[in-house]
Amino acid sequence: MSKRKKQEWLKETLELKENHNWKSKPGTRIFVAGRGAVRFDVPNNWHFEPDVNSFRFTDKKPPDNDCGLEVSFNLLPPGEWSEFPLIPLLKQVVDEDSRNPIDKGEIIQLKRQTARIVWTEFNFIDPQEQREAYSRICIGLGSNVQCLITFEYWADDGERFTPVWDTVMETLVLGLFISDPRTGFARPD
């Protein structure tokens, strides 16, 4: 059996150019993966951890965190993805969740210029803590990019964390690739 080597990430800090195009909501910072494959705003004081196949944000450094926001993405081959059945896929993901959802929310659809986004939520009892928690799941598809975003938090923290999810959904952009991260301007097609 082969062991997967953990992905090594290099952190590099770049000075933004004076006329840069990066703009985020107040109190947030911009997260960009894959040179623009996925982009959204997150609270500027949240802890960030890259993983092998995903990126994770938490309100505090684990194990003291009360929530977790995780994103992964795939670059898809060129093709016609506009008819891909996102809603049935999302329903299947929730129905097959091993935590036995107590209650399932409605499926919300968002349309952007180049993307289709669906998301829903459900609540469950955390098996370790024996506490009610919420899980929100988003699947996005656009510009030959597919993303999966999950967000989990304790039920009694809903008022505090629902605005974070709303910001992520409002600012989510797929497949707007950036030529120079110091400027934030998209590459021409």
N, C-alpha and C positions, 0 to 999 in steps of 0.2 A: 504494500500500500504506500503510495507516495504522499509525502507531506506537502501541503501548499505553503509556499513561502508567503509570509505576510507582506503586503504591498508596502513599500517604503515611500513616504511622501516627503517632498522637499518644500519647506516653507520659504518663500521669497517675498520680501517687502519691496514694493516699487513706489517711487514718488509719482503721484498723479501730475499730469501736465496741467498747466494753468487753465486751458479751455476744455477740460475733460467733460464727458457727457454722463457721468455717473450721478444719479439722483435717487435717494431713498427717502422713505417716510421718516418723519422725526422720531428719534429714539430707536432707529433700526440701522442695520448695516446690510449691504448687499452680498448675497452668496451667489457665486457663479461657479458652475462645474462644467468641465469639458469645453472650455473657451466659449461658453455661451449655450451649450446644449440645454442646460437648465439654469434658470435664474429666479431668485425671489428674495424678499427682505425678511430678516430675522431680528429679534431684539439684539441691540448692540452689546449687551453685557452677558449674553449666553455663552456657555462653554461649547467648544467645537471639537469633535473627534472624527478624523477620517478612519474608515475601516477598509477592508479589502474590496468590497463591492458596493459600499454605501458611505454616506456622510451623515453624522449624527450631531444634533444640537440638544443640549439640556439646559434647563434654567439655572442649575448649579452643577458643580463638578460632582460626578458620581462618587460615592453612593448616596450623596445628600440631595440628589435631584428629586423633583416632584413630577417631572414630565420628560418625555423624549420625543423629538421630532427627527425622523430619519428619511433620507431621500436616496434613491438609486435611479439610474437611467441607462437606456440602451440606445445606441445609434442603429437605426434600421436601414435595410437596403432600400434604394430608391424604389418607389412603387406607389400604388394607389391605396392609401390607408384611410381614406375618408369614410369608408363603409365598415371599417373594423368595428365589431360589436362591443363597445366599451361597457354599456350598461349590463348586458348579460355576464360579462367577465367580472365586473365589480360585484354583482349579486352572488356569483359563484364563490368568489374570494370570501365574502362575508359568511355565506352558508357553510363553507368548509372550515371556518375558523375553529380551532380546537378548544377555545376557551368558552364555548357554549354561550353565545350572546343571549342576554336576557331580553333586550328590546332592540329592534333595528330601526334606524331612521330612514327617511325618504332619500332617494338618490337625487342629488343636485347636479344639474348640467350647466357648464360654463362654456361659452364660445368666445374665442379670440380670433384675431385675423388669421392666424396660421395654426390654431390648435383647438382641439376638443378636450374638455376636462370634465371628469365626473368624480363625485366624491359622496361619501356617506359616513354615518357614524353608528356605533352600537355600544351598548354598555354590557359589562360582564363583571363577575366577581373574581378578583385576582386570587389565584390559588395559594400563593405564599402569604400574602398580607390579609386575606379574607376581608377585602375591602372593595367597594364598588369603584370601578374605573371605566373610562371611556376610551374608545379607539376610533380614530378618524382615518379613513383611507381614501386616497386620491389616485386616480390613474389619469395621466395626461398623454395625449398623442398629437404630434404636430411637427411639421418640417423634418420628417424622418427621424424623430426623437420620441421615445416612449419613456415616461417617468412614473415612478411609484413613490408616493409620499405617505408616510404613516405618522400619526401623532397620538400619543397616549398620555393620559393624565388622570388623577384621582377625581372622582365625581364631585367632591366638595371643593375642588379647585376650578370648576368650570367657568366661573365668572372671571377668574384671573387669566385663563388660558384660551378661552374662545376668541378674544381679539387677536391673539397671535396667529391662530389658524386663519382667521379672516384676512389678515395682512398677507400671509403666505399665498392664499388663494387669489387675492386681488393683484398681487405683484408677480405671480408665476408667469414666466415667459419660456417658451421652448424653441430651440433651434435658431436663436438670433446670435450667430457666432461673431465673436469680437476679434478684430485684427490685432489691436494693440491694447492690452489691459490698462495702460496708462492713460488712454483717452476714453475708452468705453464705447467707441463708435463701432457699429456693426460692419462686417465685411460686405462688400457688394456681392450680389448673387452671381 
